[in-house]
């Protein structure tokens, strides 16, 4: 089975799993309640927000990873991979921001709060956008690849900071899967979460692989144009 | 070998210093920028009047001035290299790339520190008069300024080397530099606040923020140093 087929399979599976998780969220996972017994309906977004946020950190790692590989080998294919990983990161980061903002409005009563997790994640968003601004303003292709790789590696440093900041600093952002007393999920909730998370990672992989395939076809086309001399 | 590198380091640094001595370009433009920033602060804060305790926001304000000042200096320091073809000559000469990095980094650090040291008293004079002043020993401020400027100059030298070759130049430097500097700035403001405002436990708070500054310095300098060779050769 070649890569494209795997990607298509992942796309289908990821679609099914995330959709399934959506229904599980509403019809199977336990409703979490406030201390006074009311149902916390806003919590349902957890099954979408957290998987997509964790996927964004993971995909961004590949920006740095392929950046390092590019600098070591000077093989342009790795730069293409880093670029596409960052594209998927941008998509996931924007989805995380959108779902997060909806939730903070429901849970905290405000759209935005400058607290450590939100701030560092906002910075991450800016860095991902800056990555593309940087790419677009370098004309020489070789140079663009080197600069983008270097910046991708530097920018990734913010990802672990943003991820761990709720454990290090005083943050009002919830930490559900921290371990320890009072954290963790009841089984149906946990299973729903895992289904959503796995589905989201599959989607991330599928987006990445299909974009890469598209880019490779484009490059082959360009190469053909040169050889044929159109 | 080591002594050759040391001589090369001194030569590049001396070149930057001599150019500055002759033109006074960096210090003048960065210093004026600092003063202009204060004027803008005055405009921004004037309506709040006595309702606002300027002392509480001053630690943040000085870092806003410093970060934008450093942008100006970093950009200048590479525009010259490129416009006058100096960077090409440096790359042609048998100088190790790390030496170029450390020499440019040291030059930028010196200029930044010089302007910071010059503008801090002006800040205090304009904004802290008739108020309580700086509660903890003033050398603590020196520690933050030195440590944070090391990180600013290190990453800034790397990024300015890149952005000088782009179509965006100074605008692009701001776009890539400011978000990268966020963790460092946050910690520097925290430490400065603890040093200026004081109070019980402020020394411990100061040093715990300084630990963040130091950690960030080490990580960022190592990464910037490692990447410089690739970037300058591109």
Interface residues (C-beta under 8 A of the other chain):
Chain A: X71 X119 X120 X123 X126 X127 X130 X133 X134 X137 X138 X139 X140 X142 X143 X146 X147 X149 X150 X151 X153 X154 X155 X157 X158 X161
Chain B: X155 X158 X159 X162 X163 X165 X166 X167 X168 X172 X175 X176 X179 X180 X182 X183 X219 X220 X223 X224 X227 X230 X231 X233 X234
